[in-house]
Amino acid sequence: MNPMGNYMGGYLGMGLGWLMPLAIIALLFYLFRNRCSMHGRTHEELTAQEILDKRFANGGIDEEEYREKSAQIQSKGAA
């Protein structure tokens, strides 16, 4: 009988035992990254004006602040 038993092939299994968890982590990272890109742009890709529009729509800022910041964004874009 093998002194190492059937524990994942002895030394070979012990040496490559770290490979499976690493492969699973890489697969999850790949799937998560592709899922984000499939739903259009991510949060980092939104323009300043789009972020401002969303804040105004959600009630995070009032109309006066919205107009002020929107004008600032447009003036920076024209410069």
C-alpha positions as CSV (number, residue, x, y, z in Angstrom):
1,M,0.0,0.0,0.0
2,N,1.2,3.5,-0.7
3,P,2.5,5.2,2.5
4,M,0.9,8.5,1.4
5,G,-2.5,6.8,0.9
6,N,-4.8,8.4,-1.6
7,Y,-4.4,12.0,-0.3
8,M,-4.5,13.8,-3.7
9,G,-1.7,11.7,-5.1
10,G,0.9,12.3,-2.4
11,Y,3.5,15.0,-3.0
12,L,2.0,15.9,-6.4
13,G,-1.3,16.8,-4.8
14,M,0.4,18.7,-2.0
15,G,2.5,20.7,-4.5
16,L,-0.5,21.6,-6.7
17,G,-3.1,21.8,-4.0
18,W,-2.9,25.6,-4.1
19,L,-3.8,25.7,-7.8
20,M,-7.5,24.8,-7.5
21,P,-8.4,27.7,-5.1
22,L,-6.4,30.1,-7.2
23,A,-8.2,29.0,-10.3
24,I,-11.6,29.4,-8.6
25,I,-10.7,32.9,-7.5
26,A,-9.4,33.9,-11.0
27,L,-12.7,32.5,-12.5
28,L,-14.9,34.5,-10.1
29,F,-12.9,37.7,-10.8
30,Y,-13.2,37.1,-14.5
31,L,-17.0,36.5,-14.4
32,F,-17.6,39.5,-12.1
33,R,-15.5,41.8,-14.3
34,N,-17.3,40.7,-17.4
35,R,-20.7,41.0,-15.7
36,C,-20.0,44.7,-14.9
37,S,-19.0,45.5,-18.4
38,M,-22.1,43.7,-19.8
39,H,-24.4,46.2,-18.0
40,G,-23.0,49.2,-19.8
41,R,-20.7,51.7,-18.3
42,T,-19.5,51.3,-14.7
43,H,-19.7,54.0,-12.1
44,E,-16.2,55.2,-12.9
45,E,-17.1,55.8,-16.5
46,L,-19.9,58.2,-15.8
47,T,-19.3,61.8,-16.7
48,A,-19.4,64.5,-14.1
49,Q,-22.7,65.8,-15.7
50,E,-24.3,62.4,-15.5
51,I,-23.4,62.0,-11.8
52,L,-24.8,65.5,-11.2
53,D,-28.0,64.7,-13.1
54,K,-28.5,61.6,-10.9
55,R,-27.9,63.5,-7.7
56,F,-30.4,66.1,-8.7
57,A,-32.9,63.4,-9.8
58,N,-32.6,61.6,-6.5
59,G,-33.1,64.7,-4.5
60,G,-29.5,64.8,-3.2
61,I,-29.1,68.5,-4.3
62,D,-31.5,71.3,-4.9
63,E,-32.1,73.1,-8.2
64,E,-29.9,76.1,-7.3
65,E,-26.9,73.9,-6.5
66,Y,-27.6,71.8,-9.6
67,R,-27.6,74.8,-11.9
68,E,-24.4,76.2,-10.3
69,K,-22.5,73.0,-10.6
70,S,-23.8,72.2,-14.1
71,A,-22.5,75.6,-15.2
72,Q,-19.1,74.9,-13.7
73,I,-18.9,71.6,-15.5
74,Q,-19.8,73.1,-18.8
75,S,-17.3,76.0,-18.4
76,K,-14.5,73.4,-17.7
77,G,-15.5,71.4,-20.7
78,A,-15.3,74.5,-23.0
79,A,-11.9,75.6,-21.6
